[in-house]
Amino acid sequence: MSEYWVGFASGVGAVLIGFILTMAWDLFKWNRELKKREETVLSAVKEELQNNLDLSKHIYRYLQEEFKVIDTNKTIVEALPILYVGFWDLIIINLPKKLLKTDVLIKIRNVSQFTNIINEQIRSRENYRINNEAMSNYHSRIKLYDQILMGHVVKLSRLLEELEPFL
């Protein structure tokens, strides 16, 4: 009878050891995959924010060029590009732990909201530019749009540059 219990105990022990090793391996794999996913999300967010920084500088240069010729009743024909806003969706869906430890998440949210505001102003400006060229106050109105957008783009660039060390 004691051989039966020894066999039973060794079987139970082997099952427990196998279970613990399997759980440890699964936990290790899960943590490795989670870390890789977080790194991928952070990389995509960083790339999109860098693209927005580059685009904001391009928009600022464009507006400066137009600002030089607007008083002579000329404008630049090229449409202003829209900034990227998908980075916020990436973060909401897959929130990396790195963003929970600091106030970076709040700053990124503020950048996202401000980017949406700028995009709406760009759309409004483009709609006005396309549909109202015959207006007598067309150039002064475009100049107003340009001034507002230049201020916003400078602020966005500053916000994006503040985020660079964290990502």
C-alpha positions, 0 to 999 in steps of 0.5 A: 500500500505504501508503494501506491502512495509513493507512486501517487505522491510522485505523480502529483509532484510531477504534475505540480512541477510541470504545471508550475513550469508551464505557467512560468513559461507562459508568463515569461512569453506573455511579458516578452510579447507585451514588452514588444507590443509596447515598444512597437506602439511607442515607436509608432507614436514617436514616429507620428509625433516626429512627422507632426513636428516636421509638418508643423515646421513645413506649414510655418515656412509655407505661411511665412512665404505666403505672408510675404506676398499676401499684401500684393494680392497674391497667395500660394496655391499649394494646400496646407497638409493635415497633421496626423492624429492617429497616435492618440488612438494607438495609445488608448488601445494599447497604453504602454506602462512607460506612459503611466509613470509620468505626466507624458500621457497628459502632454500627449493628450494635449498635443492630440487635442491641439492637433485636432484644433489646428486641423480644423483651422486648416480645413476652414482656411482651405475651404475659405481659400477655395470658395471665396477668392472673389470676395473683396476682403479675401486677402486680408481674411487669408492673412488673418487665417495665416496669423492664427495658424502661425501662432498655433503651429509654433505652440504645437512645435513647442509641445512636440519638442517637449515630448521628444525626450520622453518617447 
